[in-house]
Amino acid sequence: MFFYIVYGKYDAWRENFHSNIRQSKLKISKLMHPQMWRTAAALCGRLTAVNQIIRTNSDMAEFREIFSKAQHIAIITGAGVSAESGVPTIRGAEGRWRTWKTQDLATPECFSRHTSRVWEFYQYRRELSLKAEPSTAHRAIAECEARLRRQGRSLVVITQNIDELHQRAGSRHVLEVHGNLFQTRCVSCGDVEINHKSPICPSLQGKGSPDPDTPDALIPVKDLPRCDEKGCDGLLRPHVIWFGETLDSQILTKVEKELETCDLCLVVGTSSVVYPAAMFGPQVASRGVPVAEFNTKTTANTPRFKFHFPGRCAESLPAALARHESEVI
């Protein structure tokens, strides 16, 4: 039930939970935000509903009818949406940078041991995201949000992506579960700042090539991004959630509120294997709320949802979110 604790696969967390607790010497009370406890308790009584198999269909006309009546829509987005903008996913062949898997680089331990390498990796990801353009799916979501807002309805984006493409497309109400690639956090004073510099610091100019034959730049830590706060000069890190880290409790509280109040949910471009986000859709479905999955392939959660629309999000989502004939504005 504690799938809200750590970013990563639930199975891996379950196997390593007790050893991680002993190593870090943290108590459960420190790991668990009060909202997480309430969520776990509430879901205990809904396990049967969450695991219930639903007859999934791909009837767009039926979905559109439900969409036309929904007042509060939650859209959960994953890497598949950004992949259509040219931003590689973190899994499979695309998830490798040089010879390393993203899961091995995006950890506090790797940052501590190989700080220069990790910053090279994020320099690459930042430049890639800066050059990327929002996809048709990003724009369809943003346009729908703006249109519904004028009608007194609402749409929230709950995203696992860290590339800001939703915001660049025009979305206003965005909750970033895994942080933001264009924010930094000082490891000394904790200051968080927005940072769109390219490169983020002079020493990273031209660095970060993903070519497997490229050697590490081995940049001295003193020359890597530093804090601008007066009297600090501490080392900066990307303000993102790394594997093994706890999620932001304030963001989770906001996500929980949206999941508990939405009357329609879309799960877009996610393989539903990274927790806790993988349980967001099933949690909504457990309330009897229609959930529609838009993905190139079926997932482990597909049987739990009312709808599944196969194919590229850029092709299926615009039609799903287009103005309905019943809309006045």
C-alpha positions as CSV (number, residue, x, y, z in Angstrom):
1,M,0.0,0.0,0.0
2,F,3.0,2.3,0.3
3,F,3.4,2.9,-3.4
4,Y,3.6,6.7,-2.8
5,I,6.9,6.5,-1.0
6,V,9.7,6.1,-3.5
7,Y,10.1,6.9,-7.2
8,G,10.9,3.7,-9.0
9,K,9.4,0.3,-9.6
10,Y,7.1,-1.0,-6.9
11,D,8.5,-4.5,-7.1
12,A,12.1,-3.3,-6.6
13,W,11.0,-1.1,-3.8
14,R,9.1,-3.9,-2.1
15,E,12.2,-6.2,-2.2
16,N,14.6,-3.5,-0.9
17,F,12.4,-1.5,1.4
18,H,13.6,-2.9,4.7
19,S,17.3,-2.8,3.8
20,N,16.9,0.8,2.5
21,I,15.3,1.8,5.8
22,R,18.1,0.3,7.8
23,Q,20.8,1.9,5.6
24,S,19.2,5.3,5.7
25,K,18.1,5.0,9.3
26,L,14.9,6.8,8.5
27,K,11.6,6.0,10.2
28,I,8.4,5.4,8.3
29,S,6.9,8.4,10.0
30,K,9.5,10.6,8.3
31,L,9.1,9.0,4.9
32,M,5.3,9.2,4.9
33,H,3.6,12.5,4.5
34,P,0.3,12.6,6.4
35,Q,-1.6,12.7,3.1
36,M,0.2,9.5,2.0
37,W,-1.1,7.8,5.2
38,R,-4.6,9.0,4.5
39,T,-4.4,7.8,0.9
40,A,-3.1,4.4,1.8
41,A,-5.8,4.0,4.4
42,A,-8.5,5.0,2.0
43,L,-7.3,2.7,-0.7
44,C,-7.2,-0.3,1.7
45,G,-11.0,-0.4,1.4
46,R,-10.8,-0.1,-2.4
47,L,-8.3,-2.8,-3.4
48,T,-11.0,-5.0,-4.9
49,A,-12.2,-2.1,-7.1
50,V,-8.7,-1.2,-8.1
51,N,-8.0,-4.7,-9.3
52,Q,-11.3,-5.3,-10.9
53,I,-11.2,-6.2,-14.6
54,I,-13.3,-3.9,-16.7
55,R,-14.5,-4.5,-20.2
56,T,-12.3,-2.0,-22.1
57,N,-13.5,-0.5,-25.4
58,S,-12.3,1.9,-28.0
59,D,-15.6,3.7,-28.8
60,M,-14.6,7.3,-29.4
61,A,-18.3,8.4,-29.8
62,E,-19.0,7.0,-26.3
63,F,-15.9,8.7,-24.9
64,R,-16.8,12.0,-26.5
65,E,-20.3,11.9,-24.9
66,I,-18.7,11.5,-21.5
67,F,-16.1,14.2,-22.3
68,S,-18.9,16.6,-23.2
69,K,-20.4,16.3,-19.7
70,A,-17.2,16.2,-17.6
71,Q,-16.6,19.2,-15.4
72,H,-13.2,18.4,-14.0
73,I,-10.8,16.4,-16.2
74,A,-7.4,15.0,-15.1
75,I,-4.9,14.1,-17.7
76,I,-1.9,11.9,-16.6
77,T,0.9,12.1,-19.1
78,G,4.1,10.0,-19.5
79,A,7.2,9.8,-21.6
80,G,5.3,8.8,-24.7
81,V,3.9,12.3,-25.1
82,S,7.4,13.8,-25.2
83,A,8.8,11.0,-27.3
84,E,6.6,12.4,-30.1
85,S,8.6,15.6,-29.7
86,G,11.9,13.8,-30.1
87,V,12.7,13.5,-26.4
88,P,13.8,9.9,-25.8
89,T,12.2,7.8,-23.1
90,I,14.2,6.6,-20.1
91,R,13.6,2.9,-20.9
92,G,14.8,0.5,-23.6
93,A,17.5,1.5,-26.1
94,E,16.5,5.1,-26.0
95,G,17.1,5.2,-22.3
96,R,20.8,4.8,-22.6
97,W,23.3,7.7,-22.6
98,R,26.7,6.6,-23.7
99,T,27.0,3.2,-22.1
100,W,24.8,3.8,-19.0
101,K,21.1,3.4,-18.4
102,T,19.2,6.4,-17.2
103,Q,18.2,4.5,-14.1
104,D,21.9,4.2,-13.1
105,L,22.7,7.9,-13.7
106,A,19.6,9.4,-12.2
107,T,20.4,8.5,-8.6
108,P,21.8,10.4,-5.6
109,E,24.6,7.9,-5.3
110,C,25.8,8.4,-8.9
111,F,25.6,12.2,-8.5
112,S,27.8,11.9,-5.3
113,R,30.4,9.6,-7.0
114,H,30.3,10.9,-10.6
115,T,29.1,14.5,-10.3
116,S,30.6,15.6,-13.6
117,R,29.2,12.6,-15.5
118,V,25.7,13.2,-14.2
119,W,25.8,16.9,-15.0
120,E,27.0,16.0,-18.5
121,F,24.0,13.8,-18.9
122,Y,21.6,16.5,-17.7
123,Q,23.3,19.0,-20.0
124,Y,22.4,16.7,-22.9
125,R,18.8,16.3,-21.7
126,R,18.4,20.1,-21.2
127,E,19.7,20.9,-24.6
128,L,17.5,18.2,-26.2
129,S,14.4,19.5,-24.4
130,L,15.2,23.2,-25.3
131,K,15.4,22.3,-29.0
132,A,12.3,20.1,-28.9
133,E,8.9,21.5,-29.9
134,P,5.6,20.6,-28.2
135,S,3.8,17.8,-30.1
136,T,0.3,17.9,-31.4
137,A,-0.8,16.1,-28.3
138,H,0.8,18.7,-26.0
139,R,-1.0,21.4,-28.0
140,A,-4.3,19.6,-28.0
141,I,-4.2,19.4,-24.2
142,A,-3.4,23.1,-23.8
143,E,-6.0,24.2,-26.3
144,C,-8.6,22.0,-24.5
145,E,-7.7,23.5,-21.1
146,A,-8.1,27.0,-22.4
147,R,-11.4,26.3,-24.0
148,L,-12.8,24.5,-21.0
149,R,-11.7,27.3,-18.7
150,R,-13.9,29.8,-20.6
151,Q,-16.8,27.4,-20.0
152,G,-16.2,27.2,-16.2
153,R,-14.8,23.7,-16.5
154,S,-11.3,22.6,-15.6
155,L,-8.5,20.5,-16.8
156,V,-5.3,19.6,-14.9
157,V,-2.2,17.9,-16.3
158,I,-0.4,15.5,-13.9
159,T,2.8,14.7,-15.7
160,Q,5.7,12.4,-15.1
161,N,7.8,14.4,-17.6
162,I,10.3,17.0,-16.6
163,D,10.8,18.8,-19.9
164,E,8.3,21.7,-19.6
165,L,6.8,20.9,-23.0
166,H,3.3,21.1,-21.5
167,Q,3.9,24.7,-20.3
168,R,5.5,25.7,-23.6
169,A,2.4,24.4,-25.4
170,G,0.3,26.7,-23.3
171,S,-0.9,24.5,-20.4
172,R,-1.3,26.5,-17.2
173,H,-2.5,23.9,-14.6
174,V,0.4,21.5,-14.6
175,L,1.5,19.3,-11.6
176,E,5.1,17.9,-12.2
177,V,5.3,14.7,-10.2
178,H,9.0,14.1,-11.0
179,G,10.3,17.7,-10.9
180,N,11.5,20.1,-13.5
181,L,14.7,19.8,-15.7
182,F,14.9,23.6,-15.8
183,Q,15.0,24.1,-12.1
184,T,18.1,23.7,-9.9
185,R,18.5,23.0,-6.2
186,C,21.5,23.8,-4.1
187,V,22.7,20.8,-2.1
188,S,24.0,23.2,0.6
189,C,21.3,25.8,1.2
190,G,18.4,24.1,-0.6
191,D,17.6,27.1,-2.7
192,V,15.5,26.3,-5.8
193,E,15.8,28.5,-8.9
194,I,14.5,28.4,-12.5
195,N,17.4,28.1,-14.9
196,H,17.1,28.0,-18.7
197,K,20.8,28.9,-19.4
198,S,22.4,27.1,-22.3
199,P,24.8,25.8,-21.4
200,I,24.0,25.9,-17.7
201,C,27.6,26.8,-16.9
202,P,30.7,27.5,-19.1
203,S,32.5,24.2,-18.3
204,L,29.6,22.3,-19.8
205,Q,29.7,24.1,-23.1
206,G,29.8,21.4,-25.9
207,K,29.7,18.6,-23.3
208,G,27.2,15.8,-22.9
209,S,27.5,13.9,-26.2
210,P,25.6,10.6,-26.0
211,D,28.1,8.8,-28.2
212,P,29.3,5.6,-26.5
213,D,32.9,6.4,-27.4
214,T,32.9,9.8,-25.8
215,P,35.0,9.8,-22.6
216,D,33.8,11.5,-19.4
217,A,34.8,15.2,-19.3
218,L,35.8,14.8,-15.6
219,I,35.0,18.5,-14.9
220,P,36.2,19.6,-11.4
221,V,33.2,20.0,-9.0
222,K,34.2,23.6,-8.4
223,D,33.5,24.3,-12.1
224,L,30.1,22.7,-12.2
225,P,26.9,24.7,-11.6
226,R,27.1,26.7,-8.4
227,C,24.6,28.5,-6.2
228,D,24.2,32.2,-6.7
229,E,22.8,32.8,-3.2
230,K,24.9,35.3,-1.3
231,G,27.6,33.6,0.7
232,C,26.7,30.1,-0.4
233,D,28.4,29.0,-3.7
234,G,27.1,25.5,-3.0
235,L,26.9,22.8,-5.7
236,L,23.7,22.7,-7.7
237,R,21.8,19.6,-8.8
238,P,18.8,19.2,-11.1
239,H,15.6,19.8,-9.2
240,V,14.2,16.4,-10.3
241,I,13.2,13.3,-8.4
242,W,15.9,10.6,-8.8
243,F,15.4,6.9,-8.4
244,G,15.3,6.1,-4.7
245,E,14.2,9.5,-3.6
246,T,10.9,10.5,-2.0
247,L,8.4,12.4,-4.0
248,D,7.5,16.0,-3.1
249,S,4.7,15.7,-0.5
250,Q,3.2,19.0,-1.4
251,I,2.8,18.0,-5.0
252,L,1.4,14.6,-4.0
253,T,-1.2,16.4,-1.8
254,K,-2.3,18.4,-4.8
255,V,-2.3,15.4,-7.1
256,E,-4.5,13.5,-4.5
257,K,-7.0,16.3,-4.5
258,E,-7.3,16.3,-8.3
259,L,-7.6,12.5,-8.4
260,E,-10.4,12.6,-5.8
261,T,-12.4,15.3,-7.5
262,C,-12.1,14.6,-11.3
263,D,-15.0,13.1,-13.1
264,L,-13.0,12.0,-16.2
265,C,-9.4,10.8,-16.4
266,L,-7.1,10.3,-19.3
267,V,-3.9,8.3,-19.1
268,V,-1.7,9.4,-22.0
269,G,1.6,8.0,-23.3
270,T,2.7,6.0,-20.2
271,S,3.6,2.3,-19.9
272,S,2.3,2.4,-16.3
273,V,5.4,0.7,-14.8
274,V,6.8,3.6,-12.7
275,Y,5.3,4.1,-9.3
276,P,3.5,5.9,-7.8
277,A,2.2,7.4,-11.1
278,A,1.2,3.9,-12.4
279,M,-1.5,3.8,-9.7
280,F,-3.1,7.2,-10.4
281,G,-5.4,5.9,-13.1
282,P,-6.5,2.8,-11.3
283,Q,-7.1,4.9,-8.2
284,V,-9.6,7.1,-10.2
285,A,-11.1,4.0,-11.8
286,S,-11.8,2.6,-8.3
287,R,-14.2,5.4,-7.7
288,G,-16.2,4.4,-10.8
289,V,-14.9,7.3,-12.8
290,P,-14.3,6.7,-16.5
291,V,-10.6,6.4,-17.3
292,A,-9.4,6.5,-20.9
293,E,-5.9,5.2,-21.9
294,F,-4.2,6.6,-24.9
295,N,-1.0,4.6,-25.7
296,T,0.7,2.8,-28.5
297,K,0.4,-0.5,-26.6
298,T,-1.8,-2.0,-24.0
299,T,-0.4,-1.9,-20.4
300,A,-0.9,-3.9,-17.2
301,N,-3.5,-1.3,-16.3
302,T,-5.5,-1.4,-19.5
303,P,-8.1,-4.0,-18.2
304,R,-8.9,-1.6,-15.3
305,F,-9.9,1.3,-17.6
306,K,-13.1,1.9,-19.5
307,F,-11.4,3.0,-22.7
308,H,-8.2,2.2,-24.5
309,F,-7.3,4.1,-27.7
310,P,-4.2,2.5,-29.4
311,G,-1.8,4.4,-31.6
312,R,0.2,7.6,-31.4
313,C,-1.1,10.2,-29.0
314,A,-0.5,13.0,-31.6
315,E,-3.1,11.2,-33.8
316,S,-5.7,10.1,-31.3
317,L,-5.7,12.8,-28.6
318,P,-6.7,15.9,-30.8
319,A,-9.9,14.2,-31.9
320,A,-10.7,13.1,-28.4
321,L,-10.3,16.6,-26.9
322,A,-11.7,18.6,-29.8
323,R,-14.7,20.9,-29.3
324,H,-17.9,18.9,-28.8
325,E,-21.0,20.0,-30.6
326,S,-22.7,20.6,-27.3
327,E,-20.2,23.2,-26.2
328,V,-21.5,26.7,-26.3
329,I,-18.1,28.4,-26.5
